[in-house]
Amino acid sequence: MPHSAPKDAARDHFADIPQLLDEPASSSACCVEAPADGPQLPPHTFTDPSSEDTIARVTQTLSRLEELAELLTLEDDYLPATLDYALPRNFRLSIVIPVYNEEQTIARLLARVAALPLAKEIIVIDDCSTDGTRRILQALDRARGVHVIFKPANEGKGAALRTGFRRASGDVVVVQDADLEYDPRDIVPLIRPIVEGTADVAYGSRFLGARPQDPSLIHRVGNGLLTWASNVTTGLALTDMETCYKAFRRDALRGIEIQQNRFGFEPEVTAKLARRKCRFSEVPITYAARSYAEGKKIGVKDLFSALWCIARYGACD
């Protein structure tokens, strides 16, 4: 059965045309019809070049609004998250999304993130995509609450997050991948320990609960090895150090400069936060693994790089 409420919510999020497109509010004045018994518009109003230009601008604005609404409309069978705990007054979440060549998923992912029931800023870092991702992001760049940073060269996930963290201004910062392996609805329970003051850092674990979420035995063994090695050097007791879903109090990130440009970010940031005695929490999450044919990017080379980073940052910053 179709669910109209999610679509309506997405449209409402982008309903303010002047604010959405940074257009002056007065640009809509030409659309107001004069009362029949009031002053009549001069006959040349709609033939005057300036009036035609205004009409064209309004038409362009409405067309862009329709394009944004289409791009950011939730799927009919996707039900948005609900918030079942209280947020502090004026709370704001920063969601940092590194993206590279994800034209098949980026619009759906951003629609799901935009539907989260809390105040947020969405920071997207395009790592010099070469497919249609950049075109989609250019259409969404000025949408309210969405900020896109276009990098001139491809550097990797760690470098993209370094850029995004510098831009983040929320009370809590969370990392979100753009490939739909991780469901944004899990962000609500993920940040709860931080919001309630019981943790400084929260990781979403694919291996908590009755059944591991990753169906690949090779990936589970690799993740288990890396998490074990990380725990040995940090003194933590994590079950999923390599998870994408990492949330931080923004002030916990202060003073931490990410050095790794690729997937070495995961052990690096874990070790640096542990050294600063941050309180860690883990929350079970869902996970829909994709294959390399579907665009998965991490490989064997990154496994050895991660082991090196675990040893390197386990010793010192």
Secondary structure, DSSP 8 states (H G I E B T S, - for coil): ---HHHHHHHHHHT--HHHHHT--GGGGGGGS---TTS----TTTTTSHHHHHHHHHHHHHHHHHHHHHHHT---TT-------S---TT--EEEEEEESS-TTTHHHHHHHHHTSSS-EEEEEEE----SSHHHHHHHHTTSTTEEEEE-SS---HHHHHHHHHHH--SSEEEE--SSSSS-GGGHHHHHHHHHTTS-SEEEEESSSSSS-S---HHHHHHHHHHHHHHHHHH----S-TT-S-EEEEHHHHTT-----SSTTHHHHHHHHHHHTT--EEEEE-------TTTT----HHHHHHHHHHHHHHHH--
